[in-house]
Amino acid sequence: MTATTLIGIAILALAIVGVGVWYAVARRRQTESLHAKYGSEYDRTVAEANSKRAGEAELVKRQERVEQFDIRPLSAEQREVFSQQWRDVQEAFVDSPGLAVSKADNLVAEVMRERGYPFTSFQQRASDLSVNHASLVQNYRAARDVAERNRRGVGTTEELRRAMVFYREMFDDLLRPDQIVSDRQVNRKVERDIPLAGDRTTDARVKRPPIAPPDREVR
């Protein structure tokens, strides 16, 4: 074996090692980026996929899918109409918690359609939402689970009230006019958001800041 051949083999070996190092670094950076973006949704997806590589591939696929959507903010007029509809749903909770939760579920889906998300199965909608609303999608799934259990006649009023809180979180985020992606942390107390069933007193209702008129931007 000539010296030239040995040098060629050494160069090839170094190139292979270099590619391997580059690939390992790229994979690590992708993992860090996806985990930072999705948080608990990353852990959930990887666990369901039974491998980190398959889970990360699913998250990348989600991003590519949602990038094809025409996601757009709502107009001020649309935000006002939807906000009034939510107030009506929340008031209905006092007399009919189960019906109010079902209406809240439908209202969130309607806002999604107006924002540009396709109307698909719930699981697909939740996956799509996780791209831009990762911090809220776990609670959104939990709310839907309560709504489904309520349709089967299972569930307590407290569970329904918690579901309303979770729907409200996603509803508020979808209505935000200033940005599409939300990375805010949610830390609300259930007792302060939704009135108890059967409680018609003013103090039982959440006191929220007034909604901005159509010609003002909500900050």
Secondary structure, DSSP 8 states (H G I E B T S, - for coil): --HHHHHHHHHHHHHHHHHHHHHHHHHHHHHHHHHHHHTHHHHHHHHHHTSHHHHHHHHHHHHHHHHTS------HHHHHHHHHHHHHHHHHTTT-HHHHHHHHHHHHHHHHHHHT-----HHHHHHHHHHH-HHHHHHHHHHHHHHHHHHTT---HHHHHHHHHHHHHHHHHHH-SS-S---------GGGTS--TT---GGGS--------TTS---
